Amino acid sequence: MEKRNLFIILGVVIVGIVGLGLILSTTPEELPKEEEGKEEEVILTQEEIMRKAIDTQDASLCEKLEKEEDKKACKTNVVIAEAGIKQDPDICNQIEDEYTRTVCKDNVIITQALNARDSSLCEKLTDKTRVEQCKKDVASLE
């Protein structure tokens, strides 16, 4: 074998050994990340989208729904959930439908009255037909 070929083979072997040594000494954090920052896209069902929007109070998720009436219902439910979690009946003012807005507000007020065990809060109910039942419910806790 010629000396030239022998040096080329020796050079390739040395480069290979050095390269392998570098690879083996590299920590996993130093390795390039192929899909860094990308989440696996998951196809959600209509119910799952609505549930996630309500659970996170993120109305923007409702835009993923196909039908306009589903989007509207989803957004309404997100507002109701947010009002209930934050215990703020004023959040319900975002709801267009008057009946649904009233129910939303009153449910928050009833929850506040029950949690505080304060029947005087029942007087704030918009639907006056619910005041007496609210007071009875609060009294049953005392």
ABEGO torsion letter per residue (X at the ends): XBAAAAAAAAAAAAAAAAAAAAAAABBAAABBBAABGBBBBBBBBAAAAAAAAAAAGBAAAAAABABAAAAAAAAAAAAAAAAAAAGBAAAAAABABAAAAAAAAAAAAAAAAAAAGBAAAAAABABAAAAAAAAAAAAAAX
